[in-house]
Amino acid sequence: MARTQTMVQLTDELLTKLDTEAAERGMSRSAVIREAIETHIVEREHDAIGEAIAEGYRRIPPGTPDEWGDLELMADVSTREGLQRLDQEEREAGFDPW
């Protein structure tokens, strides 16, 4: 993988923390910085996906009728039809109604 050298300015305090982290982990400064940047970018991408999902729910709350119709109403109709079919099957099988 090709790499490009980039100059980054750090405070003395941050440089000390970076050196401590690198030494404790047996890594180079560059490796720690690369890892930190990759982690930061992945977290931001993850946050952006989560925000896009949340925005979708804010824009169209669950249970809101859409081009497919009113899902709650359809669930009630579907449940009623399913129970009616079960009642019919039980009657045909000779079972007494509840």
Buried (B, 14 or more C-beta within 10 A) or exposed (E): EEEEEEEEEEEEEEEEEBEEBBEEEEBEBEEBBEEEEEEEEEEEEEEEEEEEEEEEEEEEEEEEEEEEEEBEEEEEEEEEEEEEEEEEEEEEEEEEEE
